[in-house]
Amino acid sequence: MDAFGYTDFTEDLKKFDIPTLVVHGDDDQVVPIDATGRKSAQIIPDAELKVYEGSSHGIAMVPGDKERFNRDLLEFLNK
């Protein structure tokens, strides 16, 4: 957790050279979207950002969100 909270990964994110999907809930109180998801999607070349309105931290596990997550992920992988 310390590495995530106190390490600047900007230079690493700039080096991504594969299609990248960033999925984030806009009500994530654990890892706020503006400081992480939106910022990462801006830094990663050609990243696609999917924002789940009203969703919290565990979107891949929350009923409703997990089904949407699976659909979005499959759609992204099939591009």
Secondary structure by P-SEA (a helix, b strand, c coil): ccccccccaaaaaaacccbbbbbbbcccccccccccaaaaaaaccbbbbbbbccccccccccaaaaaaaaaaaaaaaac
